[in-house]
């Protein structure tokens, strides 16, 4: 009988509980034993490791739609790669992870994480030697190379769209513009997709340079005197500091444009998991279990050309824009961004949305 572990790491998002439940369901049908590791890597840093053994009542199917992670993703004072590096305990931390995984006697570990977690797994792959490591990509940022979809992104777009739909009503009532700041870190996919969905007047993302005067002119010449300007949290404005939405808002106010700022914040990372994300979670769980059956290791599940298959973690890492991790010395992270060829950029322009100075 195989014994597999499931661990969620990094930021939470909708869809985590779905993929956990589907992994358990598929594994038990194969006669495997399933344990969940609590609080990510922090759960492996205690003696004994903090785990929960799954049964049919551990995570009922009706709760699989809920946001967040049943296994938790760590706490503020959790010991993880970043905090271990800050405290000079990285070597001890790595040894503890290895020791705990050996104690658990796992045949395979399914790691559900974002691009940072997956990059760390590859950069520290010796920790997982002796077991099969299969990764599943989840993030609302959609910044993971070699996959067209990540668990949680669709629900986040829906959450942000719903938030802006309500803002649009009060914007119309008061002839007012709302500068709304989205999550996404250095990737503009969340803002771009939600902006198309709501019919935003402007979408500012880190990948596309914008001119503040062109933005102001665009708003002043818009067919309405109200609307939404979506601003990704990763943008910058030369010579200005503070939150991006605040910076843009101050410029609009100086130009005589009545506006307010709005911050959906962590509502983008919650919400009942959409059907699309549930289907994606199920497909990726099934793909991960098949990978374990086929004795694959150091792989990631991925959706490409509508097919769900595994790709090697080495290929994942090399396919992105590899940069130094700002918080962990000698470690790099692989990122994906909005491509200059993304058809949504031209669609935005065709729909009269200011997207920046695209060529």
C-alpha positions as CSV (number, residue, x, y, z in Angstrom):
1,X,0.0,0.0,0.0
2,X,1.4,3.4,-1.0
3,X,1.4,6.2,1.6
4,X,1.2,9.7,0.2
5,X,1.3,13.1,1.8
6,X,-0.4,16.3,0.8
7,X,1.0,19.8,1.7
8,X,-0.2,23.3,0.7
9,X,2.3,26.1,0.9
10,X,2.5,29.9,0.1
11,X,-0.6,32.1,-0.1
12,X,-4.0,30.5,0.1
13,X,-6.6,30.6,-2.7
14,X,-9.9,29.0,-3.6
15,X,-9.6,25.5,-5.0
16,X,-7.1,24.2,-2.5
17,X,-9.8,22.2,-0.6
18,X,-11.1,20.9,-3.9
19,X,-7.8,19.5,-5.0
20,X,-7.1,18.1,-1.5
21,X,-10.4,16.3,-1.5
22,X,-10.0,14.9,-5.0
23,X,-6.5,13.7,-4.2
24,X,-7.9,11.8,-1.2
25,X,-10.8,10.4,-3.2
26,X,-8.6,9.2,-6.1
27,X,-5.9,7.8,-3.7
28,X,-8.3,5.8,-1.6
29,X,-9.9,4.3,-4.7
30,X,-6.4,3.0,-5.5
31,X,-6.1,1.6,-2.0
32,X,-3.5,4.1,-0.8
33,X,-3.1,5.8,2.6
34,X,-3.3,9.6,2.7
35,X,-2.0,12.0,5.3
36,X,-2.1,15.8,5.3
37,X,0.8,17.9,6.5
38,X,-0.5,20.9,8.6
39,X,0.9,24.5,8.2
40,X,3.1,23.7,5.2
41,X,6.8,23.3,6.0
42,X,6.2,24.6,9.5
43,X,4.3,21.3,10.2
44,X,7.5,19.4,9.3
45,X,9.6,21.3,11.8
46,X,8.1,19.9,15.0
47,X,8.6,16.5,16.7
48,X,6.6,14.6,15.7
49,X,5.5,16.4,12.5
50,X,2.0,17.8,12.6
51,X,-0.2,15.7,10.3
52,X,-3.7,14.6,9.9
53,X,-4.8,11.2,8.6
54,X,-7.6,11.4,6.0
55,X,-10.8,9.5,6.1
56,X,-14.2,10.1,4.5
57,X,-15.1,12.6,7.3
58,X,-11.9,14.6,7.4
59,X,-12.8,16.9,4.5
60,X,-16.4,16.2,3.5
61,X,-17.1,16.7,-0.2
62,X,-19.6,19.5,0.5
63,X,-16.8,21.5,2.1
64,X,-14.4,21.0,-0.8
65,X,-15.9,24.1,-2.5
66,X,-14.8,26.4,0.3
67,X,-11.9,28.8,0.1
68,X,-8.7,28.6,2.1
69,X,-6.8,25.3,2.9
70,X,-8.1,22.7,5.3
71,X,-4.4,21.9,5.9
72,X,-3.5,25.6,6.5
73,X,-0.7,27.4,4.8
74,X,1.3,28.5,7.8
75,X,1.1,31.3,10.4
76,X,2.8,34.6,10.9
77,X,5.6,33.1,13.0
78,X,5.8,29.9,11.0
79,X,9.2,28.4,10.2
80,X,9.7,28.3,6.5
81,X,12.5,28.9,4.0
82,X,12.2,32.6,4.3
83,X,12.1,32.9,8.1
84,X,14.8,30.3,8.4
85,X,17.0,32.3,6.2
86,X,16.3,35.5,8.2
87,X,17.3,33.8,11.4
88,X,20.4,32.0,10.1
89,X,18.7,28.6,10.5
90,X,18.4,27.6,6.8
91,X,20.8,24.6,7.1
92,X,19.0,23.4,10.2
93,X,15.7,23.9,8.6
94,X,16.6,21.9,5.5
95,X,17.8,19.0,7.7
96,X,14.7,19.1,9.8
97,X,12.5,18.8,6.7
98,X,14.5,15.9,5.4
99,X,14.4,14.2,8.8
100,X,10.6,14.6,9.2
101,X,9.9,13.3,5.7
102,X,11.9,10.2,6.4
103,X,10.1,9.7,9.7
104,X,6.7,9.9,7.9
105,X,7.9,7.1,5.5
106,X,6.0,8.6,2.6
107,X,6.2,7.0,-0.9
108,X,5.1,10.3,-2.5
109,X,4.5,13.9,-1.5
110,X,2.0,16.1,-3.4
111,X,3.1,19.8,-3.0
112,X,0.4,22.3,-3.9
113,X,2.0,25.7,-4.2
114,X,2.8,28.8,-6.2
115,X,5.8,29.7,-8.3
116,X,7.9,30.5,-5.2
117,X,7.1,27.2,-3.5
118,X,7.7,25.2,-6.7
119,X,11.0,27.1,-7.3
120,X,12.1,26.3,-3.8
121,X,11.2,22.7,-4.2
122,X,13.4,22.4,-7.3
123,X,16.3,24.5,-5.8
124,X,16.2,22.3,-2.6
125,X,15.3,19.0,-4.4
126,X,17.7,16.9,-2.3
127,X,15.3,17.3,0.6
128,X,12.8,15.2,-1.3
129,X,15.2,12.4,-2.4
130,X,13.9,9.0,-1.6
131,X,10.2,9.8,-2.4
132,X,8.2,10.9,-5.4
133,X,7.6,14.7,-5.5
134,X,4.7,15.8,-7.6
135,X,3.7,19.5,-7.6
136,X,0.4,21.1,-8.4
137,X,0.4,24.8,-9.4
138,X,-2.0,27.1,-7.5
139,X,-2.0,30.9,-7.5
140,X,-4.3,33.8,-8.2
141,X,-1.3,35.5,-9.8
142,X,-1.1,33.2,-12.8
143,X,2.7,33.6,-12.8
144,X,3.8,30.0,-13.2
145,X,5.6,29.0,-16.3
146,X,4.6,26.1,-18.6
147,X,0.9,26.0,-17.6
148,X,-2.0,27.8,-19.2
149,X,-4.0,27.6,-15.9
150,X,-3.4,27.6,-12.2
151,X,-5.8,26.6,-9.5
152,X,-7.5,29.6,-7.9
153,X,-7.0,32.1,-10.7
154,X,-10.5,31.7,-12.2
155,X,-12.2,32.2,-8.8
156,X,-10.0,35.3,-8.1
157,X,-11.0,36.8,-11.4
158,X,-14.7,36.2,-10.5
159,X,-14.2,37.7,-7.0
160,X,-12.6,40.8,-8.4
161,X,-15.2,41.1,-11.2
162,X,-18.0,40.9,-8.7
163,X,-16.3,43.5,-6.5
164,X,-16.0,45.9,-9.4
165,X,-19.5,45.3,-10.6
166,X,-20.8,46.7,-7.3
167,X,-18.4,49.7,-7.5
168,X,-19.6,50.5,-11.0
169,X,-23.1,51.1,-9.6
170,X,-22.0,53.7,-7.1
171,X,-19.6,55.2,-9.6
172,X,-22.5,55.9,-11.9
173,X,-24.6,57.4,-9.2
174,X,-22.0,59.9,-8.3
175,X,-20.3,60.6,-11.7
176,X,-17.1,59.2,-10.2
177,X,-14.1,57.1,-11.1
178,X,-12.8,54.3,-8.9
179,X,-9.1,53.5,-8.9
180,X,-9.1,49.8,-7.8
181,X,-5.9,48.1,-6.9
182,X,-5.6,44.4,-7.6
183,X,-3.3,41.7,-6.4
184,X,-1.0,39.8,-8.7
185,X,2.5,40.8,-7.4
186,X,4.6,41.5,-10.5
187,X,2.2,39.8,-13.0
188,X,-0.7,41.6,-14.5
189,X,-2.9,38.6,-15.5
190,X,-5.4,39.1,-12.7
191,X,-6.0,42.8,-13.5
192,X,-6.0,42.2,-17.2
193,X,-8.6,39.4,-17.1
194,X,-10.9,41.1,-14.6
195,X,-10.5,44.4,-16.5
196,X,-11.7,42.8,-19.7
197,X,-14.6,41.1,-17.8
198,X,-15.9,44.4,-16.3
199,X,-15.2,46.7,-19.2
200,X,-12.8,48.8,-17.3
201,X,-11.9,52.2,-18.7
202,X,-8.2,51.6,-18.1
203,X,-6.0,48.6,-17.0
204,X,-2.5,49.3,-15.7
205,X,-0.2,46.3,-15.4
206,X,3.5,45.9,-14.6
207,X,4.4,44.5,-18.0
208,X,3.2,47.4,-20.1
209,X,4.6,50.9,-19.7
210,X,2.0,53.7,-19.4
211,X,2.0,57.4,-19.7
212,X,0.1,59.2,-16.9
213,X,-0.9,62.1,-19.3
214,X,-2.2,59.7,-21.9
215,X,-4.2,58.0,-19.1
216,X,-5.7,61.3,-18.0
217,X,-6.5,62.3,-21.6
218,X,-8.2,58.9,-22.1
219,X,-10.4,59.3,-19.0
220,X,-11.4,62.8,-19.9
221,X,-12.4,61.7,-23.4
222,X,-14.2,58.6,-22.3
223,X,-17.9,58.3,-23.3
224,X,-19.0,58.3,-19.7
225,X,-18.0,60.3,-16.6
226,X,-17.6,57.3,-14.4
227,X,-16.0,53.9,-14.4
228,X,-13.2,51.6,-13.1
229,X,-9.5,52.0,-13.5
230,X,-7.8,48.8,-12.5
231,X,-4.3,49.1,-11.2
232,X,-2.1,46.0,-10.6
233,X,-0.2,46.2,-7.3
234,X,3.1,45.7,-9.2
235,X,3.1,48.9,-11.2
236,X,5.3,51.9,-10.4
237,X,5.2,55.6,-11.2
238,X,8.5,57.3,-11.5
239,X,9.1,59.9,-8.8
240,X,6.3,58.7,-6.6
241,X,6.0,56.3,-3.7
242,X,3.1,54.6,-1.9
243,X,0.4,52.3,-2.9
244,X,-0.1,52.3,-6.7
245,X,-3.8,53.1,-6.5
246,X,-3.0,56.1,-4.3
247,X,-0.4,57.4,-6.7
248,X,-2.7,57.2,-9.7
249,X,-5.6,58.7,-7.7
250,X,-3.5,61.7,-6.7
251,X,-2.6,62.4,-10.3
252,X,-6.2,62.1,-11.4
253,X,-7.3,64.5,-8.6
254,X,-4.7,67.0,-9.7
255,X,-6.1,66.8,-13.2
256,X,-9.6,67.6,-11.9
257,X,-10.9,64.0,-12.3
258,X,-13.2,63.1,-9.3
259,X,-12.2,59.7,-8.1
260,X,-11.9,57.4,-5.1
261,X,-9.6,54.4,-4.4
262,X,-10.8,50.9,-3.6
263,X,-8.9,47.9,-2.3
264,X,-10.6,44.5,-2.6
265,X,-7.5,43.0,-0.9
266,X,-7.9,39.4,0.3
267,X,-11.4,39.1,-1.0
268,X,-9.6,38.1,-4.2
269,X,-8.2,35.1,-2.5
270,X,-11.5,33.7,-1.2
271,X,-15.0,32.9,-2.4
272,X,-16.7,29.6,-3.2
273,X,-14.5,27.9,-5.8
274,X,-15.9,28.4,-9.3
275,X,-16.9,25.4,-11.4
276,X,-14.0,26.1,-13.7
277,X,-11.5,25.9,-10.8
278,X,-13.2,22.8,-9.4
279,X,-12.8,21.1,-12.7
280,X,-9.2,22.2,-13.0
281,X,-8.5,21.0,-9.5
282,X,-10.0,17.6,-10.3
283,X,-8.0,17.3,-13.5
284,X,-4.8,18.2,-11.8
285,X,-5.4,15.8,-8.9
286,X,-6.1,13.0,-11.3
287,X,-2.9,13.9,-13.2
288,X,-0.9,13.9,-10.0
289,X,-2.1,10.5,-8.9
290,X,-1.4,9.0,-12.4
291,X,2.1,10.5,-12.1
292,X,2.6,8.7,-8.8
293,X,1.3,5.4,-10.4
294,X,3.9,5.9,-13.2
295,X,6.7,6.4,-10.7
296,X,7.3,10.0,-11.9
297,X,9.1,12.4,-9.6
298,X,10.2,16.1,-9.6
299,X,7.3,16.9,-11.9
300,X,4.5,19.5,-12.0
301,X,1.0,19.1,-13.4
302,X,0.2,21.5,-16.2
303,X,-2.6,22.4,-18.6
304,X,-1.4,23.1,-22.2
305,X,-3.5,23.0,-25.3
306,X,-6.4,21.7,-23.1
307,X,-4.4,18.7,-22.1
308,X,-3.4,18.0,-18.5
309,X,0.0,16.4,-18.3
310,X,3.2,16.5,-16.2
311,X,6.2,18.6,-17.0
312,X,9.5,18.3,-15.2
313,X,10.3,20.8,-12.5
314,X,13.6,21.5,-14.2
315,X,11.7,22.5,-17.4
316,X,9.3,24.6,-15.3
317,X,12.2,26.4,-13.6
318,X,14.1,27.0,-16.8
319,X,11.1,28.2,-18.8
320,X,10.4,31.3,-16.7
321,X,12.2,34.5,-16.0
322,X,14.6,33.3,-13.3
323,X,15.6,36.0,-10.8
324,X,17.2,36.1,-7.3
325,X,14.8,35.5,-4.5
326,X,14.9,38.8,-2.5
327,X,14.3,37.1,0.8
328,X,16.4,33.9,0.6
329,X,20.1,34.1,-0.2
330,X,21.4,32.0,-3.1
331,X,17.9,30.9,-4.1
332,X,16.2,31.9,-7.4
333,X,12.5,32.0,-8.4
334,X,11.0,31.3,-11.8
335,X,8.3,33.8,-12.9
336,X,5.9,34.1,-15.8
337,X,4.3,37.4,-16.9
338,X,1.8,38.7,-19.4
339,X,3.2,38.1,-22.8
340,X,3.5,41.0,-25.3
341,X,1.6,38.6,-27.7
342,X,-1.3,38.0,-25.2
343,X,-4.4,38.5,-27.4
344,X,-6.2,40.2,-24.4
345,X,-3.9,43.2,-24.9
346,X,-5.2,43.9,-28.4
347,X,-8.7,43.1,-27.4
348,X,-8.5,45.7,-24.6
349,X,-7.4,48.3,-27.1
350,X,-10.1,47.3,-29.6
351,X,-12.7,47.7,-26.8
352,X,-11.4,51.3,-26.0
353,X,-9.6,50.3,-22.8
354,X,-6.4,52.2,-22.1
355,X,-3.8,49.4,-21.5
356,X,-0.7,51.5,-21.7
357,X,1.7,52.4,-24.5
358,X,1.5,49.0,-26.4
359,X,3.0,48.9,-29.8
